[in-house]
């Protein structure tokens, strides 16, 4: 899955991701165009997962 597909899918599943990781805020999971990697970085800090782990988890949803 490329970043464009991942970004589109993210809009559909961000609520589920916030439920699973309760310490994530709206700011942490908000995607701004061209800043998807930055968002993943914030999520990495809060979840302790690496970028690829997060992408795989998103892919599963």
N, C-alpha and C positions, 0 to 999 in steps of 0.2 A: 504494500500500500504506500503510495507516495504522500508527500506532505499535504498536497491539495485535497486528496481524498480524506486524509486524517483530519484535517481542519473541518471539513464538511461533516464528517461523522462525529467530531467532537461536540458540535452544536447539539446533536441529538442525545448525547450520553453524559454531558457534564453534570447534570443533577444526580445521576446514579453514582458518579465518581465522588461527588461531594458527600453523599450519604455514606459511602464506604470509608472515606477518609475524612472524618468529622472535623479535623483541624484545618481543612481547606476552606478559604473564604471565596466570595464572589470575585474579589480582586485576583485571587490566585488562579482562578479557572476562566477568567475572561480572556478571550482571544482578540487581539487587535491585528489587523491585516499586516503581514510581514513580521509579526512578533510571536509566532507560534513556538519557536525554540525558547524564547524568553519565558513564555508561560510554562513550558515544560521544565525549565530550570527552577522556577519558583516551586513547582510541584515536587521536583526532585528533593529540594531542601526540606519540604514538610513531610514527605512520605518515606524518604531514605532509599527510594528506588532510583535506578539509573534511567536514562532517556529511553534506551531500548526496551527495558522492562515495562515502562509506562506505555510505550507505543504498542507492545504486544498485548498488554491488558486492554487498551482501547480497542485493538483489533478483535478481541474476543467478544466485545459487546457489539 
